[in-house]
Amino acid sequence: MIKFYLDTGSGTPPYLQIVQQVKQALRLGMLEKGDQVPTVREVVAQLVINPNTVLKAYRELEREGLLVSRPGLGTFVLKTLETSSPASHAALRRSLGRWLQSAREAGLDEESILALFTTTFHGTQPRESEGTA
């Protein structure tokens, strides 16, 4: 079962963080069609947030056709977003884990690692020194 976490410094609303985490789990094959997601009560207890926040996230995922709520039973995955087999992710996950360890050993903190990854992923690079005048 998926375990949610909140990044209070991200600037992303908590309900969207839950939506994004469910979508990530669907893409990576961690959640499959028919799987039950944690109940609102479980998420509220885990994250110490307002139940309406979780309900809003689940409603958004239902609106997108990814989850379905079954009164009295819970909320279930209706379809996945998998693009490849989860087995193909294993080698990539190990490689990324080694890269993260190297980044930490190089002295980068979490924010610096994320900045480096994000700028590389989006193809943006810091400006090179344009020389001296």
Backbone as JSON, one array per atom type, in Angstrom:
{
  "sequence": "MIKFYLDTGSGTPPYLQIVQQVKQALRLGMLEKGDQVPTVREVVAQLVINPNTVLKAYRELEREGLLVSRPGLGTFVLKTLETSSPASHAALRRSLGRWLQSAREAGLDEESILALFTTTFHGTQPRESEGTA",
  "N": [[0.85, -1.19, 0.0], [0.44, 2.27, -0.65], [2.37, 4.83, 0.88], [1.95, 8.02, 1.98], [3.61, 11.23, 1.9], [4.37, 14.53, 2.99], [5.74, 17.5, 1.71], [6.41, 20.23, 3.26], [7.75, 22.51, 2.57], [7.6, 22.81, -0.14], [5.79, 24.39, -1.51], [3.73, 23.42, -2.95], [0.32, 22.66, -2.84], [-1.04, 20.55, -0.24], [-3.07, 18.68, -1.08], [-2.54, 18.42, -3.8], [-0.02, 17.3, -3.71], [-0.63, 14.76, -2.77], [-2.18, 13.84, -4.92], [-0.19, 13.87, -6.93], [1.58, 11.96, -5.89], [0.04, 9.61, -5.94], [-0.3, 9.38, -8.71], [2.39, 9.02, -9.46], [2.88, 6.54, -8.24], [1.12, 5.0, -9.74], [2.28, 5.21, -12.28], [4.69, 3.91, -11.88], [3.99, 1.35, -11.35], [3.49, 0.66, -8.76], [1.01, 0.81, -7.71], [-1.81, -0.93, -8.77], [-4.48, -1.71, -11.08], [-7.49, -2.12, -9.38], [-6.35, -2.19, -6.87], [-6.6, -1.09, -3.47], [-6.55, 2.19, -2.23], [-5.16, 3.98, 0.59], [-7.48, 4.62, 3.25], [-9.36, 7.63, 3.85], [-9.32, 8.25, 6.54], [-7.01, 6.83, 7.37], [-4.98, 8.19, 5.96], [-5.26, 10.76, 7.02], [-4.54, 10.25, 9.69], [-1.91, 9.44, 9.32], [-0.61, 11.65, 8.06], [-1.45, 13.84, 9.49], [-3.42, 15.8, 8.7], [-6.15, 17.78, 7.4], [-9.23, 16.09, 6.86], [-10.71, 16.92, 4.62], [-8.78, 17.7, 2.81], [-7.64, 15.32, 1.92], [-9.92, 14.14, 0.84], [-10.39, 15.96, -1.24], [-8.17, 15.48, -2.88], [-8.59, 12.78, -3.59], [-11.05, 13.03, -4.89], [-10.26, 14.56, -7.1], [-8.61, 12.71, -8.4], [-10.51, 10.79, -8.97], [-12.12, 12.24, -10.71], [-10.37, 12.39, -12.84], [-10.5, 9.85, -13.68], [-8.95, 7.86, -12.55], [-9.23, 6.75, -10.02], [-11.81, 5.09, -8.13], [-14.54, 5.47, -6.0], [-16.05, 3.4, -3.66], [-18.76, 3.31, -1.84], [-18.71, 2.51, 1.58], [-16.84, 0.53, 1.18], [-14.36, 1.53, 0.27], [-11.72, 3.26, -1.53], [-10.61, 2.71, -4.79], [-8.16, 1.73, -7.28], [-8.78, 2.52, -10.56], [-7.63, 2.6, -13.09], [-4.3, 2.29, -14.46], [-1.22, 4.13, -14.95], [0.96, 3.1, -16.08], [3.85, 2.91, -18.11], [5.81, 1.22, -18.81], [7.18, -2.0, -17.92], [7.31, -2.76, -14.42], [9.57, -4.21, -13.73], [11.53, -3.32, -15.45], [12.23, -0.99, -14.29], [13.86, -1.49, -12.14], [16.72, -1.67, -12.54], [17.23, 0.95, -13.31], [16.42, 2.31, -11.01], [18.32, 1.38, -9.17], [20.64, 2.47, -10.31], [20.06, 5.2, -10.16], [19.95, 5.41, -7.4], [22.63, 4.96, -6.75], [23.72, 7.25, -7.93], [22.52, 9.25, -6.38], [23.69, 8.68, -3.9], [26.35, 9.29, -4.53], [26.09, 12.03, -4.99], [25.39, 12.91, -2.42], [27.73, 12.19, -1.05], [29.42, 13.97, -2.26], [28.79, 16.21, -0.96], [26.38, 17.54, -1.39], [23.27, 18.91, -0.38], [19.78, 18.05, 0.21], [18.14, 19.91, -1.18], [19.94, 20.96, -3.05], [20.58, 18.68, -4.51], [18.09, 18.12, -5.63], [17.74, 20.46, -7.16], [19.86, 20.21, -8.99], [19.14, 17.82, -10.29], [16.6, 18.57, -11.35], [17.17, 20.79, -13.05], [18.83, 19.53, -14.86], [17.14, 17.53, -15.86], [15.18, 19.09, -17.13], [16.68, 20.22, -19.04], [17.95, 22.63, -18.7], [20.7, 24.68, -18.07], [23.09, 26.1, -15.82], [24.33, 29.39, -16.41], [27.32, 29.68, -18.16], [30.41, 31.17, -17.3], [30.87, 34.19, -18.89], [33.29, 35.09, -19.59], [35.89, 37.55, -19.01], [35.8, 41.1, -18.69]],
  "CA": [[0.0, 0.0, 0.0], [1.18, 3.52, -0.77], [2.55, 5.69, 2.05], [2.08, 9.4, 1.54], [4.45, 12.16, 2.66], [4.16, 15.92, 2.58], [6.88, 18.41, 1.73], [5.82, 21.5, 3.65], [8.5, 23.61, 1.98], [7.58, 22.75, -1.6], [4.89, 25.38, -2.1], [2.64, 22.7, -3.61], [-0.73, 22.36, -1.86], [-1.03, 19.15, 0.19], [-3.92, 17.79, -1.88], [-1.85, 18.14, -5.06], [1.07, 16.37, -3.41], [-1.24, 13.43, -2.71], [-2.52, 13.5, -6.31], [1.06, 13.57, -7.64], [2.15, 10.71, -5.38], [-0.76, 8.52, -6.48], [0.05, 9.25, -10.13], [3.72, 8.42, -9.53], [2.74, 5.12, -7.91], [0.47, 4.37, -10.88], [3.25, 5.15, -13.38], [5.78, 2.99, -11.54], [3.46, 0.02, -11.1], [3.36, 0.41, -7.33], [-0.43, 0.63, -7.56], [-2.37, -1.55, -9.97], [-5.93, -1.71, -11.2], [-8.15, -2.91, -8.34], [-5.75, -1.95, -5.55], [-7.25, -0.1, -2.63], [-5.67, 3.23, -1.68], [-5.47, 4.17, 2.01], [-8.71, 5.35, 3.54], [-9.18, 9.02, 4.26], [-8.96, 8.2, 7.96], [-5.61, 6.39, 7.47], [-4.12, 9.27, 5.47], [-5.35, 11.84, 8.01], [-3.74, 9.84, 10.84], [-0.5, 9.37, 8.91], [-0.06, 12.96, 7.7], [-2.0, 14.84, 10.4], [-4.0, 16.86, 7.88], [-7.6, 17.86, 7.39], [-9.84, 15.08, 5.99], [-11.15, 17.53, 3.36], [-7.62, 17.74, 1.92], [-7.54, 13.99, 1.31], [-11.11, 13.99, 0.0], [-10.2, 16.77, -2.45], [-7.21, 14.77, -3.72], [-9.23, 11.58, -4.12], [-12.07, 13.47, -5.86], [-9.53, 14.95, -8.31], [-8.18, 11.48, -9.06], [-11.74, 10.17, -9.5], [-12.5, 13.06, -11.87], [-9.45, 12.03, -13.92], [-10.76, 8.47, -14.06], [-7.9, 6.98, -12.03], [-9.75, 6.08, -8.83], [-13.26, 5.0, -7.99], [-14.95, 5.31, -4.61], [-17.15, 2.45, -3.45], [-19.26, 3.59, -0.49], [-18.65, 1.42, 2.55], [-15.73, -0.39, 0.88], [-13.12, 2.26, 0.13], [-11.39, 3.87, -2.82], [-9.82, 1.73, -5.52], [-7.55, 2.12, -8.54], [-9.61, 2.18, -11.71], [-6.69, 2.31, -14.18], [-2.92, 2.67, -14.15], [-0.53, 5.01, -15.89], [2.22, 2.43, -16.4], [4.33, 3.03, -19.48], [6.7, 0.09, -19.02], [7.04, -2.96, -16.83], [8.04, -2.39, -13.2], [10.88, -4.89, -13.7], [12.51, -2.5, -16.17], [12.6, 0.14, -13.44], [14.78, -1.92, -11.09], [18.1, -1.26, -12.85], [17.27, 2.42, -13.29], [16.33, 2.72, -9.61], [19.64, 1.13, -8.56], [21.56, 3.45, -10.87], [19.72, 6.5, -9.56], [20.36, 5.32, -5.99], [24.09, 5.17, -6.71], [23.96, 8.66, -8.24], [22.14, 10.03, -5.19], [24.73, 8.46, -2.89], [27.52, 10.08, -4.97], [25.78, 13.45, -4.77], [25.49, 13.16, -0.97], [29.14, 12.11, -0.71], [30.04, 15.19, -2.78], [28.43, 17.3, -0.06], [25.13, 18.21, -1.76], [22.12, 18.69, 0.48], [18.6, 17.61, -0.53], [17.69, 20.95, -2.11], [20.92, 21.05, -4.13], [20.41, 17.49, -5.35], [16.86, 18.31, -6.4], [17.99, 21.51, -8.14], [20.72, 19.64, -10.03], [18.33, 16.89, -11.06], [15.54, 19.27, -12.06], [17.71, 21.56, -14.17], [19.32, 18.57, -15.86], [15.96, 16.9, -16.46], [14.5, 20.04, -18.0], [17.61, 20.68, -20.07], [18.48, 23.97, -18.45], [22.02, 24.66, -17.47], [23.49, 27.42, -15.34], [25.14, 30.13, -17.39], [28.77, 29.61, -18.06], [31.02, 32.5, -17.19], [31.01, 34.71, -20.26], [34.61, 35.69, -19.76], [36.13, 38.79, -18.27], [35.71, 42.31, -19.52]],
  "C": [[0.89, 1.25, 0.0], [1.23, 4.25, 0.58], [2.78, 7.1, 1.54], [3.04, 10.17, 2.43], [4.14, 13.55, 2.14], [5.46, 16.69, 2.71], [6.33, 19.79, 2.0], [6.54, 22.7, 3.04], [8.4, 23.68, 0.47], [6.74, 23.84, -2.25], [3.73, 24.74, -2.85], [1.59, 22.37, -2.55], [-0.74, 20.87, -1.5], [-1.9, 18.23, -0.66], [-3.26, 17.45, -3.21], [-0.67, 17.21, -4.86], [0.54, 14.94, -3.35], [-1.59, 12.96, -4.12], [-1.25, 13.08, -7.06], [1.65, 12.24, -7.18], [1.36, 9.49, -5.85], [-0.41, 8.3, -7.95], [1.44, 8.63, -10.31], [3.65, 6.92, -9.26], [2.06, 4.36, -9.06], [1.44, 4.21, -12.05], [4.31, 4.08, -13.13], [5.29, 1.57, -11.25], [3.35, -0.33, -9.63], [1.9, 0.25, -6.92], [-0.94, 0.07, -8.87], [-3.88, -1.49, -9.93], [-6.52, -2.65, -10.14], [-7.57, -2.73, -6.96], [-6.54, -0.9, -4.78], [-6.21, 0.9, -2.16], [-6.04, 3.4, -0.21], [-6.77, 4.95, 2.19], [-8.38, 6.77, 3.94], [-8.7, 9.05, 5.71], [-7.49, 7.8, 8.15], [-4.66, 7.5, 7.04], [-4.1, 10.42, 6.47], [-4.48, 11.5, 9.22], [-2.24, 9.85, 10.52], [0.11, 10.76, 8.73], [-0.48, 14.08, 8.64], [-2.46, 16.06, 9.59], [-5.51, 16.78, 7.95], [-8.18, 16.8, 6.44], [-10.29, 15.66, 4.64], [-10.02, 17.6, 2.34], [-7.49, 16.41, 1.18], [-8.73, 13.75, 0.38], [-10.96, 14.76, -1.31], [-9.25, 16.06, -3.41], [-7.87, 13.55, -4.37], [-10.31, 11.95, -5.14], [-11.41, 13.87, -7.18], [-9.11, 13.71, -9.1], [-9.37, 10.7, -9.62], [-12.17, 10.91, -10.76], [-11.63, 12.71, -13.08], [-9.61, 10.57, -14.35], [-9.73, 7.48, -13.55], [-8.35, 6.18, -10.82], [-11.26, 6.02, -8.9], [-13.56, 4.75, -6.51], [-16.14, 4.36, -4.56], [-17.62, 2.62, -2.02], [-19.29, 2.34, 0.4], [-17.5, 0.45, 2.33], [-14.39, 0.31, 0.81], [-12.94, 2.84, -1.25], [-10.37, 2.98, -3.51], [-9.28, 2.32, -6.82], [-8.41, 1.61, -9.68], [-8.74, 1.85, -12.93], [-5.31, 2.81, -13.79], [-2.39, 3.64, -15.2], [0.81, 4.4, -16.32], [2.58, 2.61, -17.86], [5.3, 1.91, -19.82], [6.57, -0.84, -17.82], [7.84, -2.5, -15.62], [9.41, -3.04, -13.13], [11.94, -4.05, -14.4], [12.97, -1.3, -15.34], [13.69, -0.22, -12.44], [16.21, -1.44, -11.34], [18.24, 0.26, -12.81], [17.23, 2.94, -11.86], [17.67, 2.52, -8.89], [20.65, 2.17, -9.02], [21.32, 4.83, -10.26], [20.12, 6.53, -8.09], [21.86, 5.55, -5.84], [24.43, 6.64, -6.98], [23.64, 9.54, -7.03], [23.19, 9.89, -4.09], [25.98, 9.27, -3.25], [27.3, 11.56, -4.72], [25.89, 13.79, -3.29], [26.96, 13.14, -0.53], [29.91, 13.33, -1.2], [29.65, 16.41, -1.95], [27.15, 18.03, -0.41], [24.04, 17.89, -0.75], [20.92, 18.34, -0.41], [18.16, 18.64, -1.56], [18.64, 21.09, -3.29], [20.81, 19.86, -5.08], [19.18, 17.66, -6.23], [17.05, 19.37, -7.48], [18.83, 20.98, -9.31], [19.92, 18.69, -10.92], [17.32, 17.62, -11.94], [16.08, 20.05, -13.26], [18.24, 20.64, -15.26], [18.15, 17.93, -16.6], [15.28, 17.82, -17.45], [15.43, 20.66, -19.04], [18.12, 22.08, -19.89], [19.8, 23.85, -17.71], [22.32, 26.04, -16.92], [24.37, 28.08, -16.39], [26.63, 29.91, -17.1], [29.3, 31.03, -17.93], [31.29, 32.98, -18.61], [32.35, 35.4, -20.46], [34.72, 36.97, -18.96], [36.11, 39.96, -19.22], [37.04, 42.96, -19.69]]
}
